Amino acid sequence: MAYVKVKQIKTTLQKTMAYITNPAKTENYRLVSTTTGERVKNPDAMAQAFLMALDRAKGGAKRENAVLAHHIIQSFDPNDPITADEAHSLGVRFIEELSGGAHDYVIATHVDKDHLHNHILLCPNNNITHKNIRVQKGSLKQWREISDKLCAEIGLNVIPATTKERAEPSMEEVQLTARGESFKDALCVMIDRACATAGTFDEFKRELAVKGIEVNVRGSHLTYILADSNRRIRDIRLGIGYNELGVMGKIGRDTFNVIGFDQSMIAKRGDGKVRVWLPGSHRKLLLTIPIDRIVRDGRTWRAYLPEDTRQVITDPEGGYKRTVECDDLYKWFARPSFRIEDYARRRLDPSDLRGLGRRAIAQAIACDQIESSLDELRAISRTLRAGDTRQQAYDKLSAQVESDGIQMRALIAAIAEARDHGDDTTQLELQLVQIETHSAETARNAIALRRLMRRSDNEQQRKQQEMSAQKHRHRGRS
């Protein structure tokens, strides 16, 4: 397992750079890597590279209270079966995914203590947009989730989350739970029982339907609907064990890698299996997936593949081509956390970005921007009470953004494959128009919700100021 913490460097960049790259701690610089272009034995030059990058941002490195670097420490359990090289490699993957490959960094793995740990200095300035990354409330949780995922991929234990993974219960729910009458607790029991008896996601839905509970799929989130009252409970209200990944894990008694694809990528269905073209293989390679590993959301299909199983790749005639690790499938498919724009530019020919390809990339950028614009809403929504109408609006908005993103990744792969094969893209263009419409509506909703939250927060601050002024006047009279 790995524990992640972060602090900001505002005045001692050169000193910190020299400390983390200390040859006595890093096997004589062997366990030091950087993207600055400078030699790892020259900490002053790497620090200067950070400052030069920061000067391209508004205000530069000399503005008051400027953050010169984010110092991230990733510490591994002494009992973990991990070598220094593996820890360093994992740290590089961690910072690359965290930064999206757009920020310079220096990473050094220290071996001088009884536990391995990575020191990472991340330059705040984005080399593409020249805007500084902001560490907000919730950022550290997201970074820890990335680290946990990478640790799990190589078989390390994951530290149990200490932050809330289930919405804060109301006092009424606490009292109901104490009496054994909580609807949410009863729902969790029914879901667990359905998972225990179901062999596929469709069987799971049917098991709950018999009990009067409908399961609605939106993005990778589930909504449980009580048929007789139309009461809706989103998976986030129940905890991470009751979202789509958690349910599939309980059904398959395993942990999974997730891949998504558009329905047009399916070459053949039958005999309880689906054969899918590998994106970018020019329809020369296929992956066969058991139907019980599939969840369908409209035209977007998601496959949950056990991470410890090797996947067999075949040719169109069914002949064996190769066997790959489950994680290696992301050479063809987009990782769920991958920026959509990056995947679009990787899959579509950069020399031909007119027409459909250009629209696809433009829409990918729009989806990424909407996702980024939710950061402020996420921070505010955590302070709202369960059941608040604004919280419900945020939940709906968040599900919409995730659903559009998943569909967009699958659609881009389908567009690229169709273009490579010279197929008609009319149907794909219609799908793109639909996602554009959804994204435009989502953007408008995000703006409206942000205005509402800000107005409410301003009103709350005004009332607090008035109360403070009244207390001050009261003390003055006494």
MIZA-842116 format. One line per field, with one value per residue (C-alpha): residue number from 0; residue in three letters; x, y, z. Coordinates in nm, 3 decimals. Layout:
k = NUM:...
r = ala:...
c1 = X:...
c2 = Y:...
c3 = Z:...
REM end
This chain:
k = 0:1:2:3:4:5:6:7:8:9:10:11:12:13:14:15:16:17:18:19:20:21:22:23:24:25:26:27:28:29:30:31:32:33:34:35:36:37:38:39:40:41:42:43:44:45:46:47:48:49:50:51:52:53:54:55:56:57:58:59:60:61:62:63:64:65:66:67:68:69:70:71:72:73:74:75:76:77:78:79:80:81:82:83:84:85:86:87:88:89:90:91:92:93:94:95:96:97:98:99:100:101:102:103:104:105:106:107:108:109:110:111:112:113:114:115:116:117:118:119:120:121:122:123:124:125:126:127:128:129:130:131:132:133:134:135:136:137:138:139:140:141:142:143:144:145:146:147:148:149:150:151:152:153:154:155:156:157:158:159:160:161:162:163:164:165:166:167:168:169:170:171:172:173:174:175:176:177:178:179:180:181:182:183:184:185:186:187:188:189:190:191:192:193:194:195:196:197:198:199:200:201:202:203:204:205:206:207:208:209:210:211:212:213:214:215:216:217:218:219:220:221:222:223:224:225:226:227:228:229:230:231:232:233:234:235:236:237:238:239:240:241:242:243:244:245:246:247:248:249:250:251:252:253:254:255:256:257:258:259:260:261:262:263:264:265:266:267:268:269:270:271:272:273:274:275:276:277:278:279:280:281:282:283:284:285:286:287:288:289:290:291:292:293:294:295:296:297:298:299:300:301:302:303:304:305:306:307:308:309:310:311:312:313:314:315:316:317:318:319:320:321:322:323:324:325:326:327:328:329:330:331:332:333:334:335:336:337:338:339:340:341:342:343:344:345:346:347:348:349:350:351:352:353:354:355:356:357:358:359:360:361:362:363:364:365:366:367:368:369:370:371:372:373:374:375:376:377:378:379:380:381:382:383:384:385:386:387:388:389:390:391:392:393:394:395:396:397:398:399:400:401:402:403:404:405:406:407:408:409:410:411:412:413:414:415:416:417:418:419:420:421:422:423:424:425:426:427:428:429:430:431:432:433:434:435:436:437:438:439:440:441:442:443:444:445:446:447:448:449:450:451:452:453:454:455:456:457:458:459:460:461:462:463:464:465:466:467:468:469:470:471:472:473:474:475:476:477
r = met:ala:tyr:val:lys:val:lys:gln:ile:lys:thr:thr:leu:gln:lys:thr:met:ala:tyr:ile:thr:asn:pro:ala:lys:thr:glu:asn:tyr:arg:leu:val:ser:thr:thr:thr:gly:glu:arg:val:lys:asn:pro:asp:ala:met:ala:gln:ala:phe:leu:met:ala:leu:asp:arg:ala:lys:gly:gly:ala:lys:arg:glu:asn:ala:val:leu:ala:his:his:ile:ile:gln:ser:phe:asp:pro:asn:asp:pro:ile:thr:ala:asp:glu:ala:his:ser:leu:gly:val:arg:phe:ile:glu:glu:leu:ser:gly:gly:ala:his:asp:tyr:val:ile:ala:thr:his:val:asp:lys:asp:his:leu:his:asn:his:ile:leu:leu:cys:pro:asn:asn:asn:ile:thr:his:lys:asn:ile:arg:val:gln:lys:gly:ser:leu:lys:gln:trp:arg:glu:ile:ser:asp:lys:leu:cys:ala:glu:ile:gly:leu:asn:val:ile:pro:ala:thr:thr:lys:glu:arg:ala:glu:pro:ser:met:glu:glu:val:gln:leu:thr:ala:arg:gly:glu:ser:phe:lys:asp:ala:leu:cys:val:met:ile:asp:arg:ala:cys:ala:thr:ala:gly:thr:phe:asp:glu:phe:lys:arg:glu:leu:ala:val:lys:gly:ile:glu:val:asn:val:arg:gly:ser:his:leu:thr:tyr:ile:leu:ala:asp:ser:asn:arg:arg:ile:arg:asp:ile:arg:leu:gly:ile:gly:tyr:asn:glu:leu:gly:val:met:gly:lys:ile:gly:arg:asp:thr:phe:asn:val:ile:gly:phe:asp:gln:ser:met:ile:ala:lys:arg:gly:asp:gly:lys:val:arg:val:trp:leu:pro:gly:ser:his:arg:lys:leu:leu:leu:thr:ile:pro:ile:asp:arg:ile:val:arg:asp:gly:arg:thr:trp:arg:ala:tyr:leu:pro:glu:asp:thr:arg:gln:val:ile:thr:asp:pro:glu:gly:gly:tyr:lys:arg:thr:val:glu:cys:asp:asp:leu:tyr:lys:trp:phe:ala:arg:pro:ser:phe:arg:ile:glu:asp:tyr:ala:arg:arg:arg:leu:asp:pro:ser:asp:leu:arg:gly:leu:gly:arg:arg:ala:ile:ala:gln:ala:ile:ala:cys:asp:gln:ile:glu:ser:ser:leu:asp:glu:leu:arg:ala:ile:ser:arg:thr:leu:arg:ala:gly:asp:thr:arg:gln:gln:ala:tyr:asp:lys:leu:ser:ala:gln:val:glu:ser:asp:gly:ile:gln:met:arg:ala:leu:ile:ala:ala:ile:ala:glu:ala:arg:asp:his:gly:asp:asp:thr:thr:gln:leu:glu:leu:gln:leu:val:gln:ile:glu:thr:his:ser:ala:glu:thr:ala:arg:asn:ala:ile:ala:leu:arg:arg:leu:met:arg:arg:ser:asp:asn:glu:gln:gln:arg:lys:gln:gln:glu:met:ser:ala:gln:lys:his:arg:his:arg:gly:arg:ser
c1 = 0.000:0.106:0.014:0.007:0.041:0.116:0.246:0.333:0.683:0.683:1.035:1.280:1.258:1.634:1.687:1.401:1.523:1.870:1.724:1.505:1.783:2.046:2.269:2.301:1.924:1.872:2.149:2.375:2.095:1.992:1.642:1.585:1.383:1.274:1.092:1.267:1.539:1.809:2.060:1.933:2.266:2.199:1.915:1.971:1.914:1.594:1.471:1.545:1.346:1.045:1.081:1.108:0.791:0.610:0.708:0.491:0.184:-0.006:0.188:0.492:0.705:0.765:0.406:0.324:0.274:0.331:0.347:0.675:0.611:0.373:0.573:0.402:0.525:0.417:0.519:0.501:0.434:0.760:0.579:0.490:0.675:0.804:1.156:1.304:1.283:0.918:0.838:1.006:0.822:0.489:0.565:0.631:0.300:0.126:0.253:0.201:-0.164:-0.213:-0.069:-0.202:0.153:0.125:0.343:0.716:0.820:1.114:1.070:1.321:1.284:1.449:1.590:1.758:1.468:1.298:1.027:1.054:0.903:0.885:0.945:0.780:0.808:0.534:0.562:0.227:0.245:0.070:0.304:0.007:-0.235:0.024:-0.224:-0.128:-0.278:-0.482:-0.484:-0.840:-1.051:-1.086:-0.767:-0.571:-0.851:-0.847:-0.467:-0.482:-0.739:-0.497:-0.218:-0.446:-0.551:-0.189:-0.094:-0.383:-0.271:0.060:-0.089:-0.014:-0.262:-0.468:-0.514:-0.883:-1.035:-1.072:-1.291:-1.665:-1.760:-2.127:-2.342:-2.381:-2.705:-2.977:-3.080:-3.398:-3.192:-2.968:-3.274:-3.424:-3.094:-3.084:-3.429:-3.335:-3.586:-3.361:-3.474:-3.119:-2.984:-3.264:-3.189:-2.819:-2.917:-3.141:-2.863:-2.610:-2.849:-2.917:-2.541:-2.495:-2.747:-2.695:-2.441:-2.473:-2.573:-2.902:-2.979:-2.897:-3.151:-3.413:-3.353:-3.419:-3.715:-3.887:-3.849:-3.999:-3.672:-3.574:-3.204:-3.129:-2.781:-2.645:-2.274:-2.106:-2.352:-2.667:-2.998:-3.223:-3.594:-3.865:-4.150:-4.449:-4.341:-4.098:-3.843:-3.492:-3.165:-2.836:-2.547:-2.337:-2.589:-2.524:-2.145:-1.886:-1.985:-2.315:-2.203:-2.162:-1.803:-1.888:-2.189:-1.994:-1.720:-1.972:-2.132:-1.798:-1.624:-1.327:-1.163:-1.183:-1.042:-1.313:-1.319:-1.591:-1.690:-1.964:-2.212:-2.075:-1.745:-1.914:-1.817:-2.032:-2.268:-2.382:-2.318:-2.303:-2.012:-1.942:-1.651:-1.523:-1.285:-0.975:-0.966:-0.680:-0.624:-0.794:-1.033:-0.755:-0.772:-1.064:-1.131:-1.391:-1.587:-1.835:-2.178:-2.197:-1.914:-2.111:-2.322:-2.512:-2.595:-2.773:-2.524:-2.230:-2.120:-1.883:-1.697:-1.568:-1.268:-1.094:-0.763:-0.565:-0.669:-0.486:-0.693:-0.672:-0.656:-0.768:-0.789:-1.128:-1.129:-1.084:-0.716:-0.493:-0.274:-0.147:-0.226:-0.204:-0.238:-0.574:-0.415:-0.248:-0.591:-0.558:-0.317:-0.633:-0.911:-0.917:-0.864:-1.178:-0.978:-0.800:-0.865:-1.101:-0.911:-0.585:-0.754:-0.917:-0.587:-0.421:-0.688:-0.769:-0.521:-0.368:-0.310:-0.680:-0.876:-1.150:-1.517:-1.619:-1.275:-1.250:-1.598:-1.514:-1.201:-1.387:-1.657:-1.395:-1.241:-1.586:-1.651:-1.316:-1.388:-1.730:-1.570:-1.310:-1.581:-1.744:-1.449:-1.603:-1.943:-1.791:-1.629:-1.950:-2.173:-1.980:-2.103:-2.468:-2.700:-2.838:-3.174:-3.099:-3.241:-2.906:-2.736:-2.986:-2.920:-2.545:-2.587:-2.789:-2.537:-2.242:-2.406:-2.478:-2.116:-1.983:-2.230:-2.137:-1.767:-1.804:-2.009:-1.759:-1.463:-1.652:-1.771:-1.422:-1.290:-1.583:-1.531:-1.160:-1.228:-1.499:-1.275:-0.985:-1.213:-1.388:-1.732:-2.030:-2.024:-2.379:-2.502:-2.194:-2.245:-2.601:-2.465:-2.213:-2.495:-2.680:-2.377:-2.325:-2.686:-2.639:-2.311:-2.462:-2.749:-2.504:-2.291:-2.597:-2.705:-2.356:-2.355:-2.704:-2.622:-2.295:-2.482:-2.742:-2.477:-2.278:-2.593:-2.682:-2.329:-2.322:-2.654:-2.519:-2.206:-2.422:-2.630:-2.317:-2.179:-2.506:-2.507:-2.144:-2.226:-2.523:-2.307:-2.047:-2.314:-2.453:-2.110:-2.066:-2.386:-2.289
c2 = 0.000:0.362:0.668:1.003:1.349:1.689:2.029:2.349:2.489:2.871:2.980:2.687:2.532:2.491:2.354:2.105:1.999:1.929:1.734:1.499:1.425:1.355:1.080:0.908:0.854:0.773:0.520:0.788:0.955:0.624:0.659:1.017:1.112:1.446:1.594:1.931:1.833:1.908:1.662:1.496:1.572:1.946:2.039:2.413:2.379:2.177:2.438:2.712:2.520:2.525:2.902:2.968:2.764:2.955:3.288:3.194:3.193:3.501:3.678:3.453:3.302:3.636:3.718:3.733:3.394:3.207:2.827:2.722:2.347:2.091:1.847:1.506:1.220:0.865:0.622:0.242:-0.007:-0.180:-0.515:-0.454:-0.684:-0.398:-0.312:0.037:0.023:-0.083:0.193:0.447:0.319:0.329:0.684:0.793:0.641:0.810:1.160:1.119:1.026:1.293:1.570:1.447:1.469:1.849:1.949:1.917:1.715:1.565:1.231:1.072:0.736:0.729:0.402:0.528:0.449:0.122:0.199:0.306:0.643:0.872:1.247:1.424:1.794:1.895:2.225:2.408:2.553:2.364:2.352:2.366:2.617:2.803:2.803:2.686:2.371:2.441:2.203:2.229:2.055:1.704:1.708:1.498:1.240:1.214:1.177:0.905:0.721:0.725:0.592:0.323:0.210:0.177:-0.009:-0.249:-0.314:-0.459:-0.651:-0.414:-0.362:-0.044:0.169:0.174:0.513:0.736:0.989:0.947:0.711:0.729:1.038:1.167:1.015:1.242:1.221:1.043:0.775:0.734:0.675:0.432:0.241:0.215:0.056:-0.164:0.014:0.209:0.177:0.227:-0.049:-0.281:-0.191:-0.275:-0.617:-0.684:-0.576:-0.803:-1.098:-1.032:-1.023:-1.353:-1.537:-1.359:-1.470:-1.166:-0.801:-0.871:-1.147:-0.905:-0.655:-0.928:-1.043:-0.691:-0.641:-0.936:-0.746:-0.431:-0.247:-0.117:-0.060:0.230:0.263:0.612:0.644:0.401:0.488:0.307:0.442:0.210:0.293:0.160:0.068:0.134:0.482:0.582:0.667:0.694:0.616:0.677:0.438:0.719:0.734:0.371:0.359:0.246:-0.120:-0.048:0.131:-0.054:-0.161:-0.273:-0.474:-0.642:-0.726:-0.894:-1.086:-1.209:-1.235:-1.058:-0.720:-0.585:-0.370:-0.185:-0.121:0.061:0.044:0.160:-0.098:-0.049:-0.208:-0.545:-0.789:-1.082:-1.185:-1.531:-1.841:-1.624:-1.417:-1.087:-1.044:-0.684:-0.520:-0.378:-0.002:0.090:-0.267:-0.192:-0.479:-0.734:-0.815:-0.920:-0.964:-1.218:-1.120:-1.340:-1.175:-1.208:-0.953:-0.685:-0.390:-0.201:0.171:0.252:0.209:0.216:-0.123:-0.175:-0.499:-0.592:-0.823:-0.992:-0.812:-1.127:-1.308:-1.297:-1.197:-1.389:-1.182:-1.350:-1.270:-1.235:-1.610:-1.694:-1.784:-1.722:-1.409:-1.337:-1.334:-1.009:-0.902:-0.744:-0.405:-0.417:-0.381:-0.009:0.005:-0.010:0.107:0.431:0.408:0.529:0.816:0.916:1.267:1.235:1.493:1.299:0.977:1.155:1.297:0.957:0.771:1.025:1.116:1.456:1.540:1.508:1.699:1.830:1.738:1.454:1.408:1.776:1.778:1.472:1.636:1.963:1.775:1.576:1.905:2.032:1.719:1.762:2.130:2.051:1.788:2.043:2.304:2.071:2.104:2.404:2.235:1.919:2.121:2.308:2.001:1.822:2.088:2.043:1.824:1.501:1.563:1.925:2.008:2.155:1.828:1.637:1.876:1.822:1.442:1.451:1.684:1.468:1.154:1.335:1.445:1.095:0.935:1.177:1.112:0.733:0.757:1.001:0.765:0.477:0.696:0.827:0.471:0.380:0.690:0.617:0.253:0.339:0.596:0.349:0.091:0.333:0.268:0.502:0.726:0.868:0.687:0.790:1.153:1.137:1.009:1.292:1.545:1.387:1.414:1.776:1.849:1.679:1.861:2.202:2.134:2.015:2.328:2.550:2.355:2.381:2.759:2.791:2.568:2.753:3.086:2.943:2.807:3.129:3.335:3.104:3.115:3.495:3.514:3.285:3.500:3.814:3.663:3.558:3.911:4.057:3.817:3.904:4.278:4.230:4.044:4.322:4.591:4.388:4.362:4.736:4.814:4.588
c3 = 0.000:-0.039:0.165:-0.018:0.130:-0.024:0.078:-0.107:-0.162:-0.165:-0.066:-0.053:-0.400:-0.458:-0.108:-0.143:-0.488:-0.347:-0.055:-0.259:-0.513:-0.245:-0.396:-0.057:-0.054:-0.425:-0.500:-0.645:-0.852:-1.014:-0.869:-0.988:-1.298:-1.442:-1.740:-1.716:-1.964:-1.706:-1.559:-1.242:-1.074:-1.106:-0.865:-0.916:-1.292:-1.237:-0.989:-1.242:-1.505:-1.270:-1.219:-1.591:-1.651:-1.376:-1.534:-1.833:-1.606:-1.497:-1.222:-1.263:-0.989:-0.818:-0.731:-0.362:-0.194:-0.523:-0.504:-0.668:-0.649:-0.504:-0.292:-0.301:-0.085:-0.169:0.108:0.083:0.360:0.475:0.437:0.073:-0.173:-0.386:-0.503:-0.531:-0.911:-0.897:-0.650:-0.876:-1.183:-1.000:-0.887:-1.246:-1.360:-1.067:-1.144:-1.519:-1.467:-1.201:-1.419:-1.752:-1.887:-1.906:-1.608:-1.545:-1.244:-1.057:-0.881:-0.645:-0.469:-0.124:0.007:0.326:0.562:0.659:0.403:0.039:-0.046:-0.347:-0.323:-0.617:-0.699:-0.943:-1.129:-1.097:-1.450:-1.730:-2.032:-2.272:-2.119:-1.906:-1.619:-1.271:-1.121:-0.810:-0.515:-0.393:-0.135:-0.269:-0.480:-0.232:-0.221:-0.601:-0.603:-0.340:-0.550:-0.845:-0.624:-0.477:-0.825:-0.941:-0.622:-0.671:-1.030:-0.910:-0.620:-0.332:-0.052:-0.058:0.254:0.350:0.279:0.584:0.406:0.369:0.086:0.164:0.196:0.552:0.689:0.820:1.188:1.078:0.901:1.207:1.426:1.171:1.151:1.530:1.518:1.223:0.995:0.755:0.393:0.264:0.486:0.372:0.010:0.059:0.194:-0.108:-0.348:-0.173:-0.194:-0.563:-0.631:-0.446:-0.666:-1.002:-1.259:-1.487:-1.459:-1.639:-1.389:-1.108:-1.249:-1.278:-0.919:-0.791:-1.029:-0.861:-0.531:-0.686:-0.747:-1.091:-1.171:-1.404:-1.562:-1.629:-1.707:-1.469:-1.191:-1.090:-0.964:-0.766:-0.812:-0.579:-0.814:-0.586:-0.474:-0.754:-0.483:-0.630:-0.452:-0.634:-0.570:-0.421:-0.133:-0.050:-0.080:-0.334:-0.292:-0.468:-0.785:-1.114:-1.046:-0.693:-0.809:-1.089:-0.839:-0.610:-0.896:-1.033:-0.692:-0.847:-0.920:-1.273:-1.548:-1.739:-2.114:-2.307:-2.673:-2.907:-3.039:-3.392:-3.278:-3.225:-3.501:-3.390:-3.109:-3.011:-2.798:-2.486:-2.622:-2.795:-3.039:-3.051:-3.297:-3.126:-3.198:-3.431:-3.556:-3.891:-3.816:-3.808:-3.435:-3.216:-2.845:-2.731:-2.418:-2.226:-2.224:-1.845:-1.818:-2.006:-1.892:-2.163:-2.147:-2.473:-2.759:-2.516:-2.382:-2.088:-2.022:-1.675:-1.719:-1.422:-1.386:-1.311:-1.631:-1.964:-2.269:-2.599:-2.919:-3.243:-3.615:-3.797:-3.872:-3.505:-3.536:-3.235:-3.260:-2.910:-2.539:-2.339:-1.978:-1.903:-1.839:-2.184:-2.346:-2.276:-2.569:-2.781:-2.550:-2.348:-1.973:-1.791:-1.632:-1.956:-2.093:-2.388:-2.597:-2.557:-2.670:-2.967:-3.090:-3.046:-3.241:-3.516:-3.791:-3.692:-4.059:-4.138:-3.877:-4.103:-4.101:-3.870:-3.714:-3.629:-3.478:-3.269:-3.125:-3.062:-2.875:-2.680:-2.565:-2.466:-2.257:-2.079:-2.011:-1.862:-1.639:-1.524:-1.461:-1.207:-0.965:-0.791:-0.779:-0.628:-0.350:-0.271:-0.299:-0.024:0.221:0.128:0.333:0.190:0.026:-0.061:-0.405:-0.507:-0.412:-0.625:-0.914:-0.877:-0.867:-1.188:-1.353:-1.248:-1.388:-1.715:-1.755:-1.683:-1.922:-2.202:-2.140:-2.158:-2.476:-2.626:-2.572:-2.731:-3.020:-3.101:-3.129:-3.355:-3.573:-3.618:-3.698:-3.953:-4.124:-4.137:-4.301:-4.538:-4.384:-4.382:-4.072:-4.099:-3.787:-3.591:-3.695:-3.560:-3.229:-3.222:-3.269:-2.975:-2.749:-2.859:-2.757:-2.420:-2.357:-2.439:-2.197:-1.929:-1.969:-1.926:-1.618:-1.468:-1.510:-1.362:-1.064:-0.999:-0.992:-0.753:-0.518:-0.521:-0.451:-0.163:-0.022:-0.048:0.137:0.408:0.446:0.466:0.747:0.935:0.906:1.036:1.332:1.407:1.393:1.628:1.880:1.859:1.924:2.215:2.378:2.329:2.523:2.811
REM end
